[in-house]
Amino acid sequence: MRILKPVLVAVIIASVLLIIAISLHSVEEIHYLKSFYPAKFTVEEAFYATMVEFIKIHIISLPLIVIILLALFVLRAYRK
């Protein structure tokens, strides 16, 4: 358990940092799209572009959230 605990904590931290990085990247892409929105995008196209980013974040984050929950479960199970 001595070696497992730091590994699981590192996995949790890495997963959280990856989710943050993906989210920030998507926000930057949305801001980039907003920069030329009035000239080139309709409101509907802007909505769909934002939804694509939203879905991308969730598709990538869901497995990471499962990994975080499993790591927390294992940490709690070995704590007893």
N, CA, C and O atoms as a DFTB+ gen file, in Angstrom:
320 C
 N C O
     1  1       0.828      -1.202       0.000
     2  2       0.000       0.000       0.000
     3  2       0.868       1.261       0.000
     4  3       0.425       2.316      -0.453
     5  1       2.100       1.157       0.504
     6  2       2.961       2.338       0.567
     7  2       3.222       2.922      -0.813
     8  3       3.224       4.143      -0.972
     9  1       3.441       2.083      -1.804
    10  2       3.728       2.579      -3.148
    11  2       2.433       2.900      -3.900
    12  3       2.432       3.739      -4.801
    13  1       1.348       2.245      -3.540
    14  2       0.080       2.430      -4.249
    15  2      -0.549       3.793      -3.971
    16  3      -1.112       4.417      -4.871
    17  1      -0.454       4.246      -2.744
    18  2      -1.091       5.509      -2.374
    19  2      -0.528       6.702      -3.160
    20  3      -1.317       7.471      -3.709
    21  1       0.782       6.894      -3.241
    22  2       1.290       8.026      -4.031
    23  2       0.957       7.923      -5.519
    24  3       0.737       8.930      -6.192
    25  1       0.924       6.691      -6.015
    26  2       0.582       6.502      -7.435
    27  2      -0.865       6.909      -7.681
    28  3      -1.158       7.600      -8.657
    29  1      -1.762       6.490      -6.813
    30  2      -3.176       6.842      -6.977
    31  2      -3.405       8.345      -6.826
    32  3      -4.197       8.932      -7.563
    33  1      -2.719       8.960      -5.880
    34  2      -2.837      10.409      -5.709
    35  2      -2.304      11.129      -6.950
    36  3      -2.884      12.123      -7.388
    37  1      -1.206      10.632      -7.513
    38  2      -0.656      11.227      -8.738
    39  2      -1.617      11.068      -9.912
    40  3      -1.752      11.973     -10.735
    41  1      -2.282       9.922      -9.989
    42  2      -3.266       9.691     -11.054
    43  2      -4.429      10.665     -10.908
    44  3      -4.905      11.223     -11.897
    45  1      -4.881      10.866      -9.688
    46  2      -5.992      11.800      -9.440
    47  2      -5.582      13.219      -9.837
    48  3      -6.331      13.914     -10.523
    49  1      -4.413      13.640      -9.412
    50  2      -3.948      14.996      -9.730
    51  2      -3.767      15.170     -11.229
    52  3      -4.154      16.197     -11.785
    53  1      -3.181      14.177     -11.886
    54  2      -2.982      14.260     -13.338
    55  2      -4.315      14.321     -14.074
    56  3      -4.460      15.068     -15.042
    57  1      -5.276      13.545     -13.622
    58  2      -6.595      13.557     -14.264
    59  2      -7.282      14.907     -14.108
    60  3      -7.861      15.429     -15.061
    61  1      -7.219      15.464     -12.921
    62  2      -7.834      16.775     -12.691
    63  2      -7.150      17.851     -13.541
    64  3      -7.816      18.700     -14.132
    65  1      -5.818      17.806     -13.597
    66  2      -5.088      18.785     -14.416
    67  2      -5.415      18.630     -15.897
    68  3      -5.505      19.624     -16.617
    69  1      -5.592      17.413     -16.350
    70  2      -5.953      17.181     -17.750
    71  2      -7.348      17.717     -18.058
    72  3      -7.568      18.307     -19.115
    73  1      -8.279      17.516     -17.149
    74  2      -9.630      18.053     -17.340
    75  2      -9.578      19.581     -17.384
    76  3     -10.255      20.197     -18.207
    77  1      -8.791      20.188     -16.518
    78  2      -8.653      21.655     -16.510
    79  2      -8.042      22.138     -17.815
    80  3      -8.504      23.127     -18.385
    81  1      -7.011      21.456     -18.294
    82  2      -6.354      21.861     -19.541
    83  2      -7.302      21.748     -20.731
    84  3      -7.321      22.627     -21.592
    85  1      -8.077      20.687     -20.785
    86  2      -9.038      20.506     -21.876
    87  2     -10.102      21.590     -21.821
    88  3     -10.475      22.150     -22.852
    89  1     -10.585      21.885     -20.644
    90  2     -11.612      22.919     -20.494
    91  2     -11.091      24.296     -20.895
    92  3     -11.779      25.045     -21.589
    93  1      -9.888      24.627     -20.464
    94  2      -9.308      25.923     -20.834
    95  2      -9.076      26.030     -22.336
    96  3      -9.290      27.087     -22.930
    97  1      -8.641      24.941     -22.942
    98  2      -8.440      24.947     -24.393
    99  2      -9.765      25.185     -25.128
   100  3      -9.816      25.937     -26.101
   101  1     -10.816      24.547     -24.660
   102  2     -12.120      24.730     -25.293
   103  2     -12.631      26.155     -25.112
   104  3     -13.233      26.721     -26.025
   105  1     -12.395      26.735     -23.942
   106  2     -12.804      28.127     -23.726
   107  2     -12.041      29.052     -24.670
   108  3     -12.618      29.990     -25.219
   109  1     -10.738      28.791     -24.864
   110  2      -9.950      29.597     -25.795
   111  2     -10.470      29.462     -27.218
   112  3     -10.506      30.443     -27.961
   113  1     -10.876      28.252     -27.607
   114  2     -11.432      28.065     -28.946
   115  2     -12.749      28.829     -29.109
   116  3     -13.007      29.414     -30.162
   117  1     -13.560      28.821     -28.084
   118  2     -14.823      29.561     -28.148
   119  2     -14.552      31.057     -28.257
   120  3     -15.221      31.749     -29.025
   121  1     -13.582      31.565     -27.500
   122  2     -13.227      32.988     -27.600
   123  2     -12.673      33.325     -28.979
   124  3     -12.932      34.405     -29.510
   125  1     -11.910      32.402     -29.555
   126  2     -11.401      32.617     -30.906
   127  2     -12.554      32.699     -31.896
   128  3     -12.556      33.555     -32.780
   129  1     -13.525      31.823     -31.752
   130  2     -14.684      31.852     -32.652
   131  2     -15.482      33.139     -32.471
   132  3     -16.011      33.689     -33.437
   133  1     -15.565      33.617     -31.228
   134  2     -16.287      34.863     -30.966
   135  2     -15.609      36.066     -31.612
   136  3     -16.268      37.062     -31.910
   137  1     -14.299      35.981     -31.829
   138  2     -13.570      37.137     -32.362
   139  2     -14.012      37.498     -33.778
   140  3     -13.960      38.666     -34.165
   141  1     -14.442      36.515     -34.546
   142  2     -14.937      36.844     -35.887
   143  2     -16.390      36.440     -36.068
   144  3     -16.863      36.292     -37.195
   145  1     -17.096      36.263     -34.961
   146  2     -18.497      35.860     -34.980
   147  2     -19.405      36.789     -35.766
   148  3     -20.168      36.298     -36.599
   149  1     -19.374      38.103     -35.554
   150  2     -20.364      38.947     -36.240
   151  2     -20.240      38.899     -37.766
   152  3     -21.249      38.986     -38.466
   153  1     -19.046      38.764     -38.277
   154  2     -18.869      38.820     -39.721
   155  2     -19.135      37.487     -40.415
   156  3     -19.620      37.475     -41.546
   157  1     -18.833      36.379     -39.771
   158  2     -18.864      35.114     -40.487
   159  2     -19.857      34.087     -39.960
   160  3     -20.243      33.189     -40.708
   161  1     -20.283      34.181     -38.715
   162  2     -21.162      33.170     -38.138
   163  2     -22.561      33.706     -37.927
   164  3     -22.762      34.868     -37.575
   165  1     -23.533      32.816     -38.155
   166  2     -24.886      33.132     -37.704
   167  2     -24.970      32.720     -36.231
   168  3     -24.072      32.059     -35.710
   169  1     -26.023      33.107     -35.589
   170  2     -26.208      32.743     -34.181
   171  2     -26.306      31.220     -34.052
   172  3     -25.766      30.635     -33.113
   173  1     -26.985      30.598     -34.985
   174  2     -27.136      29.143     -34.944
   175  2     -25.781      28.440     -35.120
   176  3     -25.507      27.457     -34.431
   177  1     -24.956      28.919     -36.011
   178  2     -23.633      28.323     -36.213
   179  2     -22.757      28.501     -34.974
   180  3     -22.008      27.596     -34.606
   181  1     -22.847      29.649     -34.343
   182  2     -22.078      29.879     -33.115
   183  2     -22.546      28.935     -32.010
   184  3     -21.737      28.406     -31.248
   185  1     -23.860      28.731     -31.934
   186  2     -24.408      27.801     -30.942
   187  2     -23.876      26.389     -31.182
   188  3     -23.456      25.719     -30.239
   189  1     -23.889      25.935     -32.431
   190  2     -23.406      24.589     -32.732
   191  2     -21.910      24.450     -32.471
   192  3     -21.462      23.402     -32.004
   193  1     -21.143      25.473     -32.760
   194  2     -19.702      25.434     -32.483
   195  2     -19.450      25.315     -30.983
   196  3     -18.559      24.582     -30.554
   197  1     -20.235      26.036     -30.190
   198  2     -20.105      25.966     -28.742
   199  2     -20.530      24.594     -28.226
   200  3     -19.906      24.052     -27.313
   201  1     -21.582      24.036     -28.803
   202  2     -22.034      22.710     -28.392
   203  2     -20.999      21.634     -28.713
   204  3     -20.834      20.680     -27.952
   205  1     -20.306      21.785     -29.835
   206  2     -19.245      20.834     -30.182
   207  2     -18.161      20.850     -29.110
   208  3     -17.688      19.794     -28.690
   209  1     -17.769      22.025     -28.672
   210  2     -16.757      22.134     -27.614
   211  2     -17.276      21.540     -26.303
   212  3     -16.537      20.850     -25.600
   213  1     -18.519      21.800     -25.977
   214  2     -19.134      21.277     -24.759
   215  2     -19.145      19.752     -24.769
   216  3     -18.804      19.115     -23.773
   217  1     -19.537      19.175     -25.894
   218  2     -19.585      17.719     -26.022
   219  2     -18.173      17.141     -25.972
   220  3     -17.947      16.098     -25.359
   221  1     -17.225      17.818     -26.616
   222  2     -15.841      17.340     -26.605
   223  2     -15.300      17.269     -25.177
   224  3     -14.647      16.296     -24.802
   225  1     -15.571      18.288     -24.397
   226  2     -15.113      18.297     -23.003
   227  2     -15.703      17.103     -22.249
   228  3     -14.996      16.431     -21.498
   229  1     -16.978      16.846     -22.447
   230  2     -17.619      15.760     -21.709
   231  2     -17.157      14.386     -22.173
   232  3     -16.995      13.481     -21.354
   233  1     -16.945      14.217     -23.471
   234  2     -16.478      12.918     -23.971
   235  2     -15.083      12.607     -23.429
   236  3     -14.800      11.467     -23.062
   237  1     -14.228      13.599     -23.379
   238  2     -12.870      13.373     -22.891
   239  2     -12.838      13.277     -21.367
   240  3     -12.065      12.495     -20.813
   241  1     -13.660      14.054     -20.694
   242  2     -13.622      14.102     -19.224
   243  2     -14.286      12.901     -18.562
   244  3     -13.893      12.528     -17.457
   245  1     -15.264      12.293     -19.189
   246  2     -15.992      11.192     -18.549
   247  2     -15.068      10.040     -18.134
   248  3     -15.151       9.600     -16.987
   249  1     -14.192       9.530     -19.009
   250  2     -13.294       8.462     -18.543
   251  2     -12.350       8.927     -17.428
   252  3     -12.010       8.149     -16.536
   253  1     -11.931      10.187     -17.480
   254  2     -11.047      10.699     -16.435
   255  2     -11.773      10.783     -15.095
   256  3     -11.182      10.517     -14.049
   257  1     -13.037      11.147     -15.125
   258  2     -13.824      11.203     -13.888
   259  2     -14.007       9.795     -13.322
   260  3     -13.959       9.600     -12.108
   261  1     -14.215       8.821     -14.196
   262  2     -14.324       7.431     -13.737
   263  2     -13.007       6.981     -13.099
   264  3     -13.017       6.312     -12.066
   265  1     -11.881       7.342     -13.707
   266  2     -10.573       7.000     -13.138
   267  2     -10.405       7.644     -11.767
   268  3      -9.927       6.999     -10.833
   269  1     -10.792       8.904     -11.641
   270  2     -10.692       9.589     -10.348
   271  2     -11.542       8.881      -9.294
   272  3     -11.084       8.645      -8.176
   273  1     -12.770       8.548      -9.652
   274  2     -13.656       7.875      -8.694
   275  2     -13.121       6.507      -8.291
   276  3     -13.199       6.135      -7.120
   277  1     -12.578       5.751      -9.249
   278  2     -12.000       4.448      -8.921
   279  2     -10.780       4.586      -8.013
   280  3     -10.609       3.805      -7.078
   281  1      -9.939       5.573      -8.287
   282  2      -8.764       5.789      -7.448
   283  2      -9.180       6.169      -6.023
   284  3      -8.601       5.688      -5.049
   285  1     -10.183       7.032      -5.916
   286  2     -10.670       7.401      -4.586
   287  2     -11.267       6.200      -3.856
   288  3     -11.085       6.046      -2.648
   289  1     -11.976       5.356      -4.591
   290  2     -12.562       4.157      -3.993
   291  2     -11.464       3.228      -3.479
   292  3     -11.563       2.708      -2.368
   293  1     -10.422       3.019      -4.277
   294  2      -9.322       2.149      -3.851
   295  2      -8.601       2.751      -2.643
   296  3      -8.258       2.033      -1.703
   297  1      -8.372       4.057      -2.666
   298  2      -7.727       4.699      -1.513
   299  2      -8.564       4.520      -0.246
   300  3      -8.023       4.254       0.828
   301  1      -9.862       4.664      -0.373
   302  2     -10.739       4.523       0.794
   303  2     -10.784       3.053       1.256
   304  3     -10.816       2.782       2.456
   305  1     -10.785       2.124       0.314
   306  2     -10.840       0.704       0.683
   307  2      -9.580       0.266       1.418
   308  3      -9.664      -0.532       2.351
   309  1      -8.423       0.766       1.021
   310  2      -7.170       0.398       1.680
   311  2      -6.915       1.170       2.958
   312  3      -6.038       0.808       3.742
   313  1      -7.674       2.231       3.173
   314  2      -7.510       3.016       4.396
   315  2      -7.975       2.251       5.617
   316  3      -7.458       2.453       6.716
   317  1      -8.936       1.385       5.435
   318  2      -9.526       0.658       6.574
   319  2      -8.663      -0.449       7.065
   320  3      -9.029      -1.143       8.013
